[in-house]
Amino acid sequence: MGAALLASWPWDNLGFYKYVLYGPLVGKAVASRAWEAASPDRWILLLLLLFGLRALTYQLWSSFSNMLFATRRRRVVRDGVDFDQIDKEWDWDNFLILHALMAAAALCAFPSLRHLPAWDGRGFAVALDAHAAATEPLSYLAHRALHGSSGRLYARYHSLHHSSRVPQPFTAGLATALEHVALGALMSLPLAAARAAGCASVALAFAYVLAFDSLRAMGHCNVEVVPASLFRAIPALRYVLYTPTYHAIHHTKKEANFCLFMPLFDLLGGTIDRRSWDMQRKMSAGVDEVPDFVFLAHVVDVMQSLHVPFVMRTFASTPFSVQLFLLPMWPFAFLVMLAMWVWSKTFVISCYNLRGRLHQIWAVPRYGFQYFLPFAKDGINRQIELAILRADKMGVKVLSLAALNKNEALNGGGTLFVNKHPDLRVRVVHGNTLTAAVILNEIPKGTAEVFLTGATSKLGRAIALYLCKKRVRVMMMTLSTERFQKIQKEAPAEFQQYLVQVTKYRSAQHCRTWIVGKWLSPREQRWAPPGTHFHQFVVPPIIGFRRDCTYGKLAAMRLPKDVRGLGACEYSLERGVVHACHAGGVVHFLEGYTHHEVGAIDVDRIDVVWEAALKHGLRPA
């Protein structure tokens, strides 16, 4: 069987360079100064503006769809959008390029179309009539044909669109070139009818096309936005306007609800799923969903605040790095930071499912630098406390604290909340037991000596006590003899000799294993001998200045292979990888531990938690 006609896009192999196809239009607009009122090529500027607004329409609907803090109760398909679907829909805007080229060809073929008046109100009635009389029934028939009994057209063409498990606004663009050629032709019919009637206008073209796109994006947004009360007040309206629930049923059943926007044609064709209205009422009212596990994160900085699915889904699906296209968005993101500081509370960022259990990531609306402002301490702790109490009331089993949310100076690694609320049912976890385990298992077997900075911190203490029991000499970099001796006395008497206090970096000039829990400047790194490996638990990670040394990443683990609906990267980590404290909370939940993991790390549990993580399918990243 040969390749189906236009079943793929001609520019599939161009990647990002596909946007060069807009080049001739942009070049012509610039050369003819199309922004000037007297320019004969002003139509090109209007065309480019229209297609820019079309792209923005889908992006705004995508942002809305992924605002779980506002939409999670009215989501039709409850699963998350995974990386596979995001990759599949990466080039969702191919059809916009195609339609732009089709429109440009039409304007070149029919020069009179370039000189439409700005406004003619009569055209709107003509276009609406033509849409109902031609575009809707023809779209319905074409859609039914794609699902025909033979299955050949579906297999060759329409199956691509249905390969996305969770409808999203970008799913509307996931289709073959032939389908979008047909869609573009059907979209043009009402505009052609208005032109034939002598009442077409620029305003009509913009209004109809953008309304068409908005309805397509709405139908695929997976959030029920149409209030059921509207249909109760005007029952006939349910046959004039479809809803996200109505179209989601088509995506799941495939043999019902074929209409473009008007269910009237499903009624006439006998293809309405009778559950549509009951499901729509249920989704409109909202369905509560309680997570079993919550990872309570915080924002790192202004740039990183843009690395979330409801800003740019595709960007959030890749490890974070500062990109040039983020710079114009920085002022807006900065204003959002100020607004969040004043008004916001903890909110849901994303979710995934693991073995049938819902896991959610919540964010405290505070940025990294704010954790070091003395006057902000009480406010941050109040935000964390309210999140814990909310989780407890909802019935969450485990809540894991991320990074600075468990800072010792802030709340004693979570002990503040557990002591204040002794009757908590939700288990509060800092996850640092697994963090320590990940770091310790990175150290090569047979290592006899290590140099440890941040040695008297929570993690530093646990690492030192664990290694000394393995008869590894630990040079603990600290100026506080009192804190060193306190940790040393915790070790069994026969192992205390392996803990050595040092106060100068030069003491480690012959040690090739550095465990870094405190920021190192280039000058301090120079004391490490060539071939040194820097293991890290310092936030942010140190910058690798030494080319003759190697630098480890922050402790992290890869989630089990059976995770579902995961579509966002955790900060700069690879897909499917989470920070060890996040993974530690997951293990706490999967194991069904009933204790809080707060305060000092129980060194005797490091190996227990490590083995439990491996048992459940988590792997070192």
C-alpha positions, 0 to 999 in steps of 0.5 A: 500500500502506497503512502496516502495523499497529503497524509504528512506535511511537506515541511515535516523535516524542516523543524523550526525552520518551517517558519521560513515559509512565512518569509516571502510574505514578510519580505514583501510586506517590508519591501512595500512598507505595508504598514503605510495606509497608501501601500498597495500590499497592506493586505499582506500585513493584515494577513500576517496579523490575522494568523498571528492572532490565530496562533495567539487564540490557541495559545491562550486556550492552551494556557487556560486549559492547563491552569489546574488551579482554576480548571481541575474540577471541570476537566472532562478527561481526568488524566494528565497530558504526557510527554508523548502527546506533547511531542506529537502535538509539537507542530500543532501550528502546521495548519496555520502555515498551510492556511496562510499560504492558501489565503495568500494564493486566493488573494493573488488569484482574486485581486479584488479581495485585497480591497475589501472595506473595513466594515460591512455589517450585512456580511455577518448575517450572510456568513452565519447563514452560509456557515449553518447551511454549508460549512456545518453539514459538509463538515459533518458529512466529511467527519463521518466519512473519515470514520467510515465503516471500511476504516481506510480513511480513518487509518490513513488520515483521521487516526492521527487526530484521535491518537491524543489521549487527552483533548487539548486546544493544540489537539485541534491542529493535530491532523494531516495536511489533507484534512486541513486543506479541507478544513480551510476550504470549508472555512472559506465558504461563508466568507466567499458567500459574503463576497458574492453578496457584495458585503464582505469586509476585513472585520468579517474575515477577522471575526469569523476566522477567530471565532471559528478558531476559538470554538475549535480550541474550546471544544478541545480544551478538556474543561467544561466552560459552558454553564449547564444553566444556559441549556436549562434556560434555553433548551434549544441552544444545546443543538446550536452550540457544542461543548467540550464535554460533547466533543470529548465523548467523540474522542473517547467513543469515536462513533458519536458526536461528529458535528463541527460546532452544531449538534443539530446535525448529529440529531438529524444524522442520528449520531448524538450520544444521549449521555452528552447532556447529563455528562455536561451537567456533571462536568459543569458542576465540577467533580472533586478529585483528591490527590494521595500525594502532594509535592509542595514546591516554590518558585525559583526566580522570575525566569523560572516562573515561566516554566509551567504548563499554563504559560507555555506547555511545550517549554515546560516539557523540556528542562529549564534553561534561560531562552531569548524568547523569555526576555520580552516576557520578563517585565510581565512575569515580574509584575505577576511576582509582585501580585502573588506576593500580595494576594496569592495562595498555594496553587496546583501546578501540574499532576500525574498518576502513579499506579492509579493514584493521583499525585499533584505538584503545588506551589507556594507563591514565593520566589527563592530570594524571598526565603532569605528576607528576614521579614518574609519568614513568618509569611512563608511559614503561614503559606506552608502551614495553610497548604498542610492544613488544606491537604489534611482536610482534603484527605491527602496521605503524604505532603513532601516539602521541596527545597527551601520550604523545609529550610532548617532556619525557616521551620526546622525541616518541617518540625514547626508544623508537626509540633504545632498540629500534632493531630495531622493525618497527612504525613509531612515529609522533607524527603532528605533521607532519600536525598542522602541515600542518592548522594551516598550511593554515587560515591564509588565503592572503596573510597577511603576519604572525602571532603565535606562542606556544609558539614553541619547541615542536616544533610551534611550531618547524615552523610558524615555519620553514615560514612564514618560507620563505613570507615571512610575518613570524613574531613568536615569543613566547619569553623564551629568546633562545638557543632562538629563535636556535637555530630562526632559524639553521635557516632559510635565511639569506635567510628568517631576517629573517622570524623575530622574537623578541618577549617581550610580548603587547602586541607583537601588538596589531596582528596579527589572526592568532594561532597559540596553542601555549601557554595564554592567560589572558583578560588575555593575550587582551585584547592581540589586536585585534578580528577576530583569529582564534586558531589553536590547538595547545594542549592543552587548548584556550584558552577563548574570552573575546573575543566580537569574535574567533574561535577555531579548534578543535584540528587535526583531519581527517575520516576517508575516507568508506569507513571502516567500523565507526566508532561512537565519537567521539574526545573532543569531536570530531564523528563521523568526525573524529579528531585530526590526530596520529591522522590522521597515523598513518593516512596513514603507514600508507596511504602505506606509509612505512618511517621512524619519525616521531619527534622534531623535525618535518621541515619539508620533509615538511609539504606531502608529508604534506598532499598524501598525506592529501588523496589518501587521502580525508582532509579538514580538519574 
